[in-house]
Amino acid sequence: DEEMVYESRVNDIITLGATSWRIQQITHDQGLVGPAPGRPARLPFWRGEGVGRSADSGASLGLFLRHLSTASPVDAQEQLRALGLDARAVTNLLALLAEQRTATGVLPDDRTLLIERCRDEIGDWRVILHSPWGKRVNAPWALAIAARIQQRLGIDASVAASDDGIVARFPASEGVLPGADLFMFDADQLTREVTESVGQSALFAARFRECASRALLLPRRNPGKRSPLWQQRLRAGQLLEVARQYDDFPILIETARECLQDVYDLPALHQLMEQMAQGKVKLVEVTTEQPSPFAAPLLFGYVAEFIYASDAPLAERRASLLALDSNLLGELLGQTSKRDLLAPDVVEQVEQELQRIDSRYQAQHTEGIIDLLRDLGPLPVAGIAARFSGN
């Protein structure tokens, strides 16, 4: 990872596989290493988006936690042993759950979401929503929460989402701390809010770079040579700056579709909001002196999210104020029939070409007939004759 290389120095020793390697030279596009057997080494690290837990997996995890929290100690141990955990793993897991219950009073599960408030090292408030529903649900939810905080308080709360919840930061003040109302949305309103805000997210900028690259809008000067990622980001950021002036630019619309359909799980989030409105899923609030055990991995990921914030690439910094054509976006998100997106004359033309009925694509000789059958499969004599224009 480029950030790992940035933090490394010549003569540092790292581990790859079962071998230790000494960094011998760091160039503008390469890190050269040599074997260093028997030397203590550190593991390299990579930073990336991650696939994200699905809503179905999140529901299963929440159900699992709910069963463990309501079971007796003996039943809980038997359930965990039946899953293949050894005695030490069973003891450690039950101890973790007991520590979390002591710290917050309840465990987050598929029917209970936990809002935890605690102070950080400089006295600001961290508001942590414990939600097992996975990043595909939590990430768009966090996007809407950030927009609501900006509208209400006029601050950037540095909201971050993960598979296990959402973290937001509020400056120290004597005012009323944000509560459950911050996280409650009308289901349809939330979907609209996410759709309108997705163009301002860092995810959008990153996905735009990938979409532009697939569309060959970011050509390499030398196809046989690696292009550093940071240079690709700069070029994609410049392209995004120009593309923002055209709300119907195809790559912008495709990027929004990819974020809203492929990355985010908006139907699952919509269903969760409806369950919260109906009281099937409840929100429990608690204030703690220090982060609870379940909050530790969330806060660790939160630090990793913002430790390089000042070095954010151009595309991620300038992804704000992006306007998208709502009609085109609605078409791509399935609000109209996909069949309506294709012009009938274009469909007919493509069919004529692929079926070799168009005279420009018909067979001209015996070898052409063989190629025709190889491409289209067995055809009746009349079908071959309709696709042959030779003598």
Phi and psi in degrees as a GROMACS rama.xvg file:
@    title "Ramachandran Plot"
@    xaxis  label "Phi"
@    yaxis  label "Psi"
@TYPE xy
-62.276  -36.2785  GLU-2
-70.2711  -33.2748  GLU-3
-65.5  -41.9781  MET-4
-65.3539  -38.2633  VAL-5
-60.6045  -34.3787  TYR-6
-89.6967  -2.36326  GLU-7
-95.3524  160.282  SER-8
-131.542  158.803  ARG-9
-58.5816  139.101  VAL-10
82.0288  -2.71975  ASN-11
-65.025  147.99  ASP-12
-115.319  127.939  ILE-13
-124.438  163.193  ILE-14
-110.215  126.7  THR-15
-128.466  118.511  LEU-16
69.54  -130.536  GLY-17
-104.649  14.1345  ALA-18
-122.883  144.13  THR-19
-93.2495  142.42  SER-20
-132.193  139.331  TRP-21
-99.3281  131.524  ARG-22
-74.1962  117.546  ILE-23
-97.381  -31.5997  GLN-24
-158.456  142.337  GLN-25
-123.771  116.081  ILE-26
-104.466  -173.171  THR-27
-69.7419  -19.6297  HIS-28
-138.93  7.94983  ASP-29
-144.532  152.816  GLN-30
-120.672  113.531  GLY-31
-96.3535  130.65  LEU-32
-128.3  161.967  VAL-33
-136.477  157.22  GLY-34
-60.4279  142.55  PRO-35
-139.176  66.9242  ALA-36
-64.1198  141.429  PRO-37
79.4383  3.58849  GLY-38
-99.3015  140.534  ARG-39
-63.6555  140.14  PRO-40
-140.7  164.214  ALA-41
-109.552  156.137  ARG-42
-82.2866  138.228  LEU-43
-71.4662  161.766  PRO-44
-129.963  154.156  PHE-45
-127.832  144.91  TRP-46
-118.042  134.03  ARG-47
-162.825  176.834  GLY-48
-70.144  -43.1645  GLU-49
81.5416  153.659  GLY-50
-71.423  -41.4352  VAL-51
92.8391  138.424  GLY-52
-69.4905  137.443  ARG-53
-75.3629  161.887  SER-54
-64.7453  -36.264  ALA-55
-64.1133  -42.7672  ASP-56
-65.7584  -37.7609  SER-57
-63.5826  -40.495  GLY-58
-64.3435  -39.7482  ALA-59
-66.0708  -40.7033  SER-60
-63.752  -43.5559  LEU-61
-62.8555  -40.4646  GLY-62
-64.1972  -40.013  LEU-63
-60.8806  -45.2879  PHE-64
-65.1569  -37.0013  LEU-65
-66.869  -40.1753  ARG-66
-65.0224  -40.7474  HIS-67
-67.8178  -37.2093  LEU-68
-71.0535  -25.3735  SER-69
-98.4385  -9.97577  THR-70
-82.51  155.643  ALA-71
-71.2662  160.47  SER-72
-54.8272  -40.3779  PRO-73
-66.7658  -45.3359  VAL-74
-64.6054  -38.8396  ASP-75
-62.8008  -42.4049  ALA-76
-63.2098  -41.0662  GLN-77
-65.8263  -40.2315  GLU-78
-61.6305  -43.2155  GLN-79
-69.6623  -38.419  LEU-80
-64.6336  -36.5569  ARG-81
-65.0524  -23.7869  ALA-82
-84.2228  -3.04229  LEU-83
99.9264  6.20459  GLY-84
-77.518  140.386  LEU-85
-81.5831  178.256  ASP-86
-61.4297  -40.1878  ALA-87
-66.888  -42.5151  ARG-88
-64.1233  -40.0219  ALA-89
-61.5111  -46.0807  VAL-90
-62.118  -44.9353  THR-91
-66.0208  -42.2214  ASN-92
-66.1267  -44.8195  LEU-93
-66.0753  -33.2912  LEU-94
-67.0275  -39.6779  ALA-95
-61.7646  -45.6718  LEU-96
-64.1252  -37.961  LEU-97
-66.4101  -40.5025  ALA-98
-65.0132  -39.2356  GLU-99
-66.4413  -42.7204  GLN-100
-64.0016  -36.676  ARG-101
-66.5711  -37.3956  THR-102
-75.058  -38.9037  ALA-103
-119.255  -10.2709  THR-104
88.4594  -29.1767  GLY-105
-139.469  163.681  VAL-106
-108.071  136.258  LEU-107
-67.8573  138.595  PRO-108
-149.937  -162.578  ASP-109
-72.8369  -13.655  ASP-110
-117.153  -4.62373  ARG-111
-135.785  122.558  THR-112
-109.061  139.322  LEU-113
-111.121  127.466  LEU-114
-103.89  114.915  ILE-115
-113.032  131.582  GLU-116
-118.301  131.355  ARG-117
-153.542  163.073  CYS-118
-91.9561  151.066  ARG-119
-95.0023  -167.806  ASP-120
-67.476  -22.9164  GLU-121
-107.886  9.93177  ILE-122
94.763  -3.99955  GLY-123
-77.1451  160.927  ASP-124
-90.2216  135.757  TRP-125
-109.301  125.011  ARG-126
-107.54  119.662  VAL-127
-117.152  122.536  ILE-128
-99.4929  114.924  LEU-129
-85.8273  111.345  HIS-130
-137.521  119.314  SER-131
-82.8024  8.53615  PRO-132
-77.5399  -2.76441  TRP-133
93.43  159.534  GLY-134
-67.8425  -28.4891  LYS-135
-65.7668  -24.2275  ARG-136
-96.2306  -43.2732  VAL-137
-68.5728  -34.7739  ASN-138
-64.1191  -49.9543  ALA-139
-66.7237  -31.4592  PRO-140
-61.5169  -44.2887  TRP-141
-62.9565  -34.0788  ALA-142
-62.8302  -43.6388  LEU-143
-69.1284  -36.3397  ALA-144
-63.6122  -43.8118  ILE-145
-61.2369  -40.4888  ALA-146
-65.6697  -39.3171  ALA-147
-65.6273  -41.758  ARG-148
-63.2203  -40.1942  ILE-149
-63.6936  -39.8907  GLN-150
-69.8333  -41.3933  GLN-151
-80.3205  -45.0068  ARG-152
-110.086  -14.0482  LEU-153
70.3804  26.9388  GLY-154
-126.516  158.087  ILE-155
-94.0151  109.827  ASP-156
-84.1165  5.70575  ALA-157
49.6989  56.4197  SER-158
-77.3057  135.029  VAL-159
-135.651  145.562  ALA-160
-121.534  152.56  ALA-161
-144.826  -175.671  SER-162
-63.6784  -26.166  ASP-163
-106.427  2.28369  ASP-164
157.361  -164.786  GLY-165
-132.993  138.952  ILE-166
-123.562  134.007  VAL-167
-132.93  151.873  ALA-168
-119.282  131.788  ARG-169
-123.169  138.85  PHE-170
-65.1293  150.301  PRO-171
-62.0167  131.126  ALA-172
-157.23  168.109  SER-173
-93.3688  0.138293  GLU-174
-74.6963  179.729  GLY-175
-72.4073  131.221  VAL-176
-72.9291  146.869  LEU-177
-62.3762  141.365  PRO-178
-122.253  -150.109  GLY-179
-63.4026  -29.52  ALA-180
-61.9618  -23.4474  ASP-181
-66.5386  -28.6517  LEU-182
-102.953  -6.65516  PHE-183
-90.4245  127.426  MET-184
-134.245  149.733  PHE-185
-67.4138  136.251  ASP-186
-57.9877  -47.7884  ALA-187
-68.8052  -37.61  ASP-188
-63.4334  -39.2787  GLN-189
-63.9749  -42.2053  LEU-190
-60.2546  -42.5573  THR-191
-65.4946  -39.8917  ARG-192
-62.9721  -43.2136  GLU-193
-65.7946  -42.6972  VAL-194
-60.8626  -38.674  THR-195
-76.5261  -28.2907  GLU-196
-94.8392  -13.1951  SER-197
-61.9274  -30.9144  VAL-198
-68.0429  -12.2619  GLY-199
-98.2172  2.60618  GLN-200
-90.9702  155.55  SER-201
-66.3257  -31.4639  ALA-202
-58.0912  -41.5282  LEU-203
-61.1422  -43.6078  PHE-204
-63.5898  -41.4151  ALA-205
-66.915  -43.134  ALA-206
-69.1972  -31.469  ARG-207
-61.9769  -41.7992  PHE-208
-59.7127  -42.1602  ARG-209
-68.1388  -42.9109  GLU-210
-64.1973  -42.4754  CYS-211
-64.457  -36.4855  ALA-212
-67.0195  -42.6266  SER-213
-64.8569  -31.694  ARG-214
-83.2914  6.42584  ALA-215
63.1628  30.4527  LEU-216
-89.227  -6.77668  LEU-217
-123.616  65.5817  LEU-218
-66.143  147.947  PRO-219
-86.0089  144.333  ARG-220
-66.8739  -39.8983  ARG-221
-126.047  102.956  ASN-222
-57.714  -25.1681  PRO-223
-87.6685  2.27345  GLY-224
-120.075  141.983  LYS-225
-68.7199  138.21  ARG-226
-102.048  120.826  SER-227
-55.9839  142.801  PRO-228
-61.7768  -37.8337  LEU-229
-65.3433  -32.3348  TRP-230
-71.042  -37.2449  GLN-231
-62.5897  -38.5347  GLN-232
-63.5129  -42.7212  ARG-233
-62.675  -45.1817  LEU-234
-65.9181  -42.3993  ARG-235
-63.8803  -37.7328  ALA-236
-62.8151  -39.6058  GLY-237
-66.732  -39.515  GLN-238
-65.4158  -39.9025  LEU-239
-63.9607  -38.3792  LEU-240
-59.0256  -40.5427  GLU-241
-74.2423  -41.9826  VAL-242
-65.3368  -27.2372  ALA-243
-62.0924  -18.6211  ARG-244
-76.6601  -11.3447  GLN-245
-124.712  104.457  TYR-246
-72.0317  -10.1376  ASP-247
-108.93  18.9878  ASP-248
-61.7777  124.213  PHE-249
-56.7017  -37.3709  PRO-250
-70.2113  -32.5618  ILE-251
-63.7088  -44.5272  LEU-252
-65.7345  -41.8616  ILE-253
-65.9149  -37.8072  GLU-254
-63.5942  -43.5554  THR-255
-62.4352  -43.3758  ALA-256
-60.5878  -42.061  ARG-257
-64.0689  -41.4735  GLU-258
-66.0086  -45.465  CYS-259
-78.9669  -24.5781  LEU-260
-109.868  -42.9951  GLN-261
-86.3579  -34.4635  ASP-262
-94.9782  -53.8772  VAL-263
-84.4313  150.282  TYR-264
-111.953  78.361  ASP-265
-67.0962  -37.0765  LEU-266
-59.3927  -40.5316  PRO-267
-67.7411  -38.9329  ALA-268
-65.8061  -40.6619  LEU-269
-59.649  -44.351  HIS-270
-64.2982  -39.7436  GLN-271
-63.3172  -41.8987  LEU-272
-63.252  -38.5723  MET-273
-65.6162  -40.3942  GLU-274
-65.4989  -36.1247  GLN-275
-67.4613  -40.3935  MET-276
-65.5542  -33.3002  ALA-277
-84.4373  -5.91236  GLN-278
84.518  5.8466  GLY-279
-74.0479  -27.3572  LYS-280
-121.228  125.055  VAL-281
-109.553  156.171  LYS-282
-108.541  129.107  LEU-283
-115.278  130.246  VAL-284
-105.839  142.104  GLU-285
-152.196  145.69  VAL-286
-114.802  127.795  THR-287
-118.948  155.253  THR-288
-72.8733  -32.5652  GLU-289
-144.205  159.601  GLN-290
-58.2923  141.204  PRO-291
-73.932  166.761  SER-292
-56.9286  -39.6382  PRO-293
-68.2097  -22.4301  PHE-294
-78.9955  -20.7568  ALA-295
-57.358  -52.2525  ALA-296
-65.9321  -31.1699  PRO-297
-63.4742  -44.1048  LEU-298
-72.188  -31.9861  LEU-299
-63.0188  -44.8357  PHE-300
-66.4223  -31.4366  GLY-301
-64.8394  -42.4805  TYR-302
-62.8504  -44.3672  VAL-303
-62.4006  -32.0268  ALA-304
-65.6163  -36.7452  GLU-305
-113.422  2.09745  PHE-306
-66.5676  -25.7214  ILE-307
-109.088  21.1042  TYR-308
-59.1468  -37.964  ALA-309
-69.5846  -17.8553  SER-310
-102.892  21.3666  ASP-311
-57.6952  135.975  ALA-312
-63.1125  163.067  PRO-313
-56.6023  -44.3761  LEU-314
-61.7062  -42.1953  ALA-315
-71.0197  -33.3208  GLU-316
-72.8527  -30.7032  ARG-317
-109.179  23.5854  ARG-318
-84.6272  8.74383  ALA-319
-86.2135  166.769  SER-320
56.9147  35.5219  LEU-321
-91.6939  124.69  LEU-322
-104.764  134.13  ALA-323
-117.836  149.463  LEU-324
-69.8791  110.87  ASP-325
-65.2214  -31.8448  SER-326
-69.0226  -46.4006  ASN-327
-63.3672  -41.9586  LEU-328
-64.0566  -39.4252  LEU-329
-61.8636  -37.8149  GLY-330
-64.3149  -45.2314  GLU-331
-69.9622  -27.1903  LEU-332
-85.8196  4.8501  LEU-333
91.6309  12.9771  GLY-334
-76.1307  -12.6231  GLN-335
-126.877  164.163  THR-336
-65.6404  138.244  SER-337
-63.5318  -27.9792  LYS-338
-62.7709  -31.4884  ARG-339
-71.8895  -15.4899  ASP-340
-76.0699  -15.8101  LEU-341
-106.888  127.924  LEU-342
-72.134  131.966  ALA-343
-57.2335  -39.8614  PRO-344
-66.2089  -34.6738  ASP-345
-68.5979  -41.4463  VAL-346
-60.6573  -44.2424  VAL-347
-64.6421  -40.0724  GLU-348
-64.0411  -45.3291  GLN-349
-63.3077  -39.8052  VAL-350
-62.7174  -42.0002  GLU-351
-61.2048  -39.071  GLN-352
-71.7087  -46.9927  GLU-353
-68.4398  -32.0435  LEU-354
-86.3626  2.80954  GLN-355
61.2085  26.9405  ARG-356
-83.8121  -32.5247  ILE-357
-59.1404  132.821  ASP-358
-59.5737  -26.0639  SER-359
-70.9929  -18.2667  ARG-360
-115.378  7.93448  TYR-361
-78.2285  157.487  GLN-362
-70.9456  145.202  ALA-363
-114.501  -13.2462  GLN-364
-155.876  -176.995  HIS-365
-61.9105  -44.2712  THR-366
-60.9823  -34.4995  GLU-367
-65.0579  -35.3517  GLY-368
-65.1397  -40.1365  ILE-369
-62.1392  -44.5741  ILE-370
-62.3158  -37.6631  ASP-371
-60.3716  -46.5826  LEU-372
-69.1675  -33.1555  LEU-373
-66.3467  -36.747  ARG-374
-79.9007  -41.673  ASP-375
-100.43  -13.7678  LEU-376
88.2234  -174.498  GLY-377
-58.742  137.327  PRO-378
-134.121  147.838  LEU-379
-69.2515  165.819  PRO-380
-58.671  -39.9761  VAL-381
-65.1129  -35.2845  ALA-382
-67.9486  -37.154  GLY-383
-67.5488  -41.8953  ILE-384
-63.1146  -34.446  ALA-385
-71.1031  -15.9635  ALA-386
-112.931  15.9659  ARG-387
-123.762  128.141  PHE-388
-126.126  17.0672  SER-389
-88.175  -170.011  GLY-390
